[in-house]
Amino acid sequence: MQHFDLILNGFAMALSSTNLAACFAGVLLGTVVGVLPGLGPTATMSLLLPVTATMDPLAGIIMLAGIWYGANFGGSTTSILVNIPGEASSVVTAIDGYKMAKKGRAGAALAIAAIGSFVAGTVGVVGLQVFAPPLARAALAFGPPEYLALMTFAFVILSNLTETSPVRGFAMAFLGLVLGSVGMDPVTAVNRLTFHRVEMMDGLDFMPVAMGLFGISEILSVALEKYVEPITEKIRARDLFLNREEVRRSIFPVLRGSVLGFFIGLIPGPGPTISTFVSYSLEKRLSKRKEEFGHGAIEGVAGPESANNAAVSGSLIPLLALGLPFAPPAAVLLSGLRMQNITTGPMLMKDAPSIFWGVVASMYIGNIMLLILNLPLVGIFARLAKLKNYYMMPIVSVMCVIGVYSVRGSFFDIYVMVAAGVFGLVMKRLKYPIAPLIIGLILGPTAEMSLRKSLVLLDGNLLAMFSRPISATLLVLTLAFVAWSVVNRRLLDRSLAETGS
Amino acid sequence: MNAVSEPKISRRGAFMFPLLLVAAGGYAVSECPGYGLGSILKPGAGFWPFLMGGLLVVCGAVLLVKAKKEISPGSERPSRGNYLDIGAITVTFLIWGVVGEHLGWLFSTFLLALTITKIFGFKGILKPVCQSALITAACYMLFGVVFTIDLPPPLPEFLFR
């Protein structure tokens, strides 16, 4: 009953004119950045952090969350119509979505992507509403060893889920953790790795680094690549109707994708992207028309598009219930919460229930807004894909510098942002993952305090973590994941070698 | 919209980046004893960065050993002009503050927008200037009027003396 009251209260807050406007602005911006290749939700959320800091806390967080899930909604449009995914989580959609468009069923593909995203988004929010409060209650029993074990688990998974070698992932995570320790030590007040600069005594601010790695590096990499005029498939409103056969074939992929995506979102790493690949292979395995996959199977659009949206809600659970972001957009959201002086973690639901329940309620409303926006206006969004770089990049550049400067009024932060941007460009070109670095930077101070407190608590014997049930379970899971990962890579290498010979 | 292509990974890039990681980790490790490492029972301020820096050195060294395998010709080789563009963009960002301090942030923002517009290939003079002016005006409205965010003086101070 109390749960019902809380969600009703959440709706009462989310339906206020300010919060509705923030939600609309967030999902609209999210759809736009989802459509535009390159500029992702993390960069956009970082760009708008200073703006949201001046807003009412709930409205600011609703807007940031709206950008995140809105981007997954919009990402499918260019995948289907132009064959260029707006987001990494829409890469899989392009395989069958573009083939459907070529066969004259672009409208049906877009419609099922929008409907699937809506259903999954709603299922995901239900999951968030059901699972986050008990997890937060359970997390009250977490001590430093449990947090340390959880972060070890997260970093190991995050570093392994890279497209290249896990060593690169670990290197980036350690670099992020080193950068996170820059500044005054909270216990002894000793300045660490500051190069004797006053600006660095408070530590490296998250925002200029995030803006540099995601925003500036994108501008620089666009400057390095050739511009190609996209060819867009035309779309009319009447094309958006699905026929009976398409509806029948889409129902179960949408439902499976929703559940699968939600649970994959809980795992540290790029949940929305991974969920699309898992969903696609699952649908292909279960389908009676396997030969149609890759040639325009509607299941190949319905499943992955549902999965990536549900995964966003799943990714919000560790952030809202434990205060630990396991994905770059979640890290930005955490930064937004901190800028508003909102304590994250298990106490969030006790100390600031209006924030949690207001965000949950706004996600139901946001999903409806996205459905309304994405179906009739899909033609307009598709045209955005043709936007030339010289219209887009100056706006992003100006937003980056003003946004970063406005947080602390420091030119030093702009230099940090530019340095991070150049570093990010090099990382992208050499295929080093950015996610472990950014998560390391934001979780660094928490991880350090957890280790120091654990060492004191356990008399310097970290093996005693195995005697505590929660930390022991997490460490065993981490070791099992490492073992599975090593075996999996060996098998993959062997099969590649056999194929090669 | 940009073409999807595989970037070239040069020999220099493949080796230099891990070396940079080793150097960064090595720097952290070398500095930390000065902050106080403490003991395993009572870790000091330098304990954590020492540990993480050490692990970074190890990872960097492993990557250095494997660097030869990473070299790839790729399908996309940026031209000298591309690198000049990158340099120009970077310098424009860096001087935004210096110009803004003396001539006001509206002028420096206009200059930034115009430079980026031209670098990304907007031909002619009038249209890029108008677009940059429009972006600057929109920023002024958004940051200066609607959200009243603290920024340097919008116009040069000598105008008001």
Interface residues (C-beta under 8 A of the other chain):
Chain A: P37 G38 P50 V51 T54 V82 I84 S165 V167 R168 F170 A171 F174 L175 L177 V178 S181 D185 V187 T188 V190 R192 L193 I216 I219 L220 V222 A223 L224 E225 K226 Y227 V228 E229 P230 A385 K386 K388 N389 Y390 Y391 M393 P394 I395 S397 V398 M399 C400 V401 I402 Y405 S406 G409 F411 I414 Y415 M417 V418 G421 V422 L425 V426 M427 K428 R429 L430 K431 Y432 E448 L451 R452 L455 V456 D459 G460
Chain B: M1 N2 A3 V4 S5 P7 I9 G13 A14 F17 P18 L21 A24 G25 Y27 A28 E31 C32 Y35 G36 S39 I40 L41 K42 P43 G44 A45 G46 F47 W48 P49 M52 G53 L55 L56 C59 G60 V62 L63 K66 E70 E76 P78 N82 D85 I86 I89 T90 T92 F93 L94 W96 G97 E101 W105 T109 L112 A113 L114 I116 T117 I119 F120 G121 F122 P128 Q131 S132 I135 T136 C139 L142 F143 F147 T148 I149 D150 L151 P152
